[in-house]
C-alpha cells in the first residue's frame, strides 16, 4: 500500500499567556493513496487543527508528520509553500472566492504562483471548470452563482495544479442538501480518478460518502 500521509505521535499545544490548550494528543494516522477519508467530530474536537497540520498550514508541537516520505518538520516555509501548491488542493466551507473576479480567473490564481504562462493558465482553468460542470459560467462572478456553483468553482481551483490530495473543510456546510449531494458526487468521482480526499465534517450523513471515517474527540482519535 502506498503511504502518502503519516502522522506519528503528533501533539499540538496552543499557548495563550499562562494558559496552554492541547488541541491534538498523540495522533497516529496513516492515509494511503486513493483513500477517501472523513474526519468527524464535535466543534473543538481538533478537526481543523488536524487539517491545518496535514495541509502544511501549521506544524505539530511534537511528533512527526511525513508527506510522501519527507519529514515536513525539517522543511523551511518556502519549501512547505511549494509542496502545498503542488500536492494539496484546499476547499473551504466559505468558498473563499475573490468577489470581483470571474470564475475563470478565480480558478487560475494558484497557477500564477506556480509561474504558469497566462495562456496555459486560462486553458487549464477552463478544463477543470468543465470537469465540475461549469464551462458555461466561466465569465460569471461569484455573486452571479448559487452556493453550489461557487463551491464547484472552489473545487476547480483546488484541482487546477493537479494535486494528489484534496483537503475539504466542511465543504457542504453552507449548502442545501441537493447542492451538498452534487458536491459529494464530485468528490467521489475525483477519488475514483485517484485523488486522495480528506474531508472534515460534523455531519454523519456527509461522512458516509467517505470510504473511511476517523472520529476525533477532545483532540484524540476515538
N, C-alpha and C positions, 0 to 999 in steps of 0.2 A: 504493500500500500504506500502510495506517495504521500509523504508528510509535507505540509506547507506551513501550518501554524502550530507552534508548540510552546506552551507556557508551562514553566516548571517552578513550583513553589512561589508563585507571584503574589506579592503583597503590595498594597497601595495605601499609604497613610497621608492624610492631609493635616497640616499643622496650621492652626489659627491662634496666634499668641501662645498661651499655655495649654490650649486645648488641642488634642490630637484625635482624629477620627479615622478609623481603619475601614476604608471603603471596600478593599478586597483582602481576603485572608487565605493565604496558602492555596492559590488556584493552580491546579494541574489540568491541562486541557490540550488535546491534540485534535486538529481539524485537517483532514486529508483532502486531496484534490477531488473535485466533482461532488463534494458534500453540499447539502442544503441544511443549515443548522439554524434553529430558532433559539434565542436566549430569552427566557421568560422569567418574570419576577415582579414583585410589587415595586412601587416607587421607593427609591432609596435602597434597593437591594444590591446595587453595584453594577447594574446592566450598562449604563452609559460609561462608567469608568473602564469597564472591561472593553467596551467598544473602542474607546479612545486609545487604549494601550494596543489593541490589535491593529488599529488604524494608524499607529505611529504618531498620534497627536499628543501622547503623553507617555511617560516612562514609568515602569514599576519602581517602587521604593526599594524593594529587594526581590530576588528571584530572577529568572532568565526568560526572555522572550526570543525565540528563534523563528525567523521567517525565511523559508526556503533554505534552511540550514545555516543562516547567518545570525550571529548573536547581535541583536539590534542595540543592546546597551552600549556597545563599543563604537557605535557609529556617530559621526558628527551630524548636526542639524541639516547641513546641505545634502549629505548622503541620504538621510531619512526623508527629506523632501523629494529627492529624486525617486526613491523607492515608492513613496506614496503616489507620486504622479504616474508611475509606470505600472505598478502592480495592484493598486487599490482604487476602486471607484466608490464614491460616497453618495448615499441617497438619504435625505433628511425628511422628517415629518413636515417641516415648514417650507419645503421645496428649495428655498434659498436661490431663487432666480433673480436676476437683475431686472427691475420693473420697466426700465426704459430701453430694453434691448430685446430684439426679436428672438424667437425660439432658436433659430439657426445660429445666431451669434452667441446666445447663452450656451449652447452645446459646444461651440467651437472654442470657448475660453480656455479649457485645460491645454489645448494644442498650442496656444500662444506661449504658455510657459514651457512647453516641450520643444519650442523652436521650429514648429512646422510652418511651411510657407502658406500664404493666405489661400491660394487656390486649393491646395490639398486640405487645408482646414475645413473649407466650405464643403468640399466633396465628401469628406469623412463625416462631417456633421449631418449632411443630407442623408447619408447612408444609414446612420444609426437612428435618425428620426423616422426614416422609412421602416426600420426594424420594429419600432414601437407604434407604428400606425399613424404617424403624424406628418407625412410628407406634404399634405395639403395645408398644413398650418405653419410652415417653416418661417413665414414672414409675420406671423401673429405675435403680439406682445402678451406677456403673462396675464394682464387684466382682460384680455380678449379670449382667454382659455378657461375651461372649467378646472376644478381642483384635480380631477383625474388626469386631464390633459397636461396640466402643469407638472404633475408627478411623473408623467411619461417623458416630458422634456428633461426633467431631472435625471431620470434613468438613462436617457440617451446621452446626457452629459457625462454620467458616470461610466458609460461604455466607450466613449469616443477614443480613449487611449488603449482600448482593448486590454483591460486589466484582468488578472487572474481571479481577483477577489472583489465581490460587491458587498459592501457593508451598508446595511439598511437600518436606520434608526427610526422605529415606529412609522414605517412607510405608508401605512393606511390610516394613521391617527387622525388626519384631517379630512377623510373621505367618507362618502356614504358607502353602504355595503356593496352596491353594484360596481362602483369605481374601484373599491378595495379588491373585489374579486378579479377585476381586469388587471390590476397591478400584480396580484399574486400569480395570475396566469402567465404574465410576462416573466416574472422571476422563475417560475417552474420551467418555462421554455429556455431561459438563459442557462439554468442549471443543467438541463438536458443537453445543451450545447457545450457543456464542460466548465462553466463558471462555478466557482465556489460562492455560495450565497450565505452570508452570516447576517441574520436579521434579529433585531431587538424588538420585542413586543410585550405588552402586558395582556394581550387578548389571546385566550386559549384557542378561539376559532381561527385566528390568523396563524398561530403557531402550528396548527395541524397541517398546514401546507408543507412544512419542512419535513425532511427525512429523519431528522434527529432533533430532540428537544433537550436543552440544557436549562435546568431550573436554578436560579440564584436566590438565596435567602440570606439576608444580613451579611452580604459580602462573601458567602461561601457557596460552592456548588452543592445543592441539596441532594 
